Amino acid sequence: QVQMIESGGGLVQTGGSLRLSCVISVRTFSSYAVGWLRQAPGKEREFVASVNWRGDSTTYADSVKGRFTVSRDNTNNTVFLQMTSLKPDDTGLYYCNMGRNRHNIPARSSEYGYWGQGTQVTVSS
């Protein structure tokens, strides 16, 4: 069973920054892509960013390009999300997860079997 523990969320003002971390407890962490999804109040969970198995290729949702940076540490089974220039629309519960191949993660939340508790990000205007 895969276990995800997200941390680093908080309350920030518009324009602020946060760094999220997530430890994924699975032996095969370094073999698969990992990434982040988020869920805003009253909305469906959506893809945010992913990084491939080696950490040298990344993909972002259009809404966060140029502001967020995803990275990973395969030694410590950890994936990060550095968020800058935060906007109120970035408010939501942020989740990390693993893909099923080396290069990307599913965009649809229905394709995942496991979820962590998430970490709350709130951006005030």
Buried (B, 14 or more C-beta within 10 A) or exposed (E): EBEBBBEBBEEBEEEBEBEBBBBBEBEEBBEBBBBBBBBBEEEEBBBBBBBBBEBEEBBBBEBBEEBBBBBBBBEEBBBBBBBBEBBEEBBBBBBBBBBEEEBBBBBEBEEBEEBBEBBEBBBEE
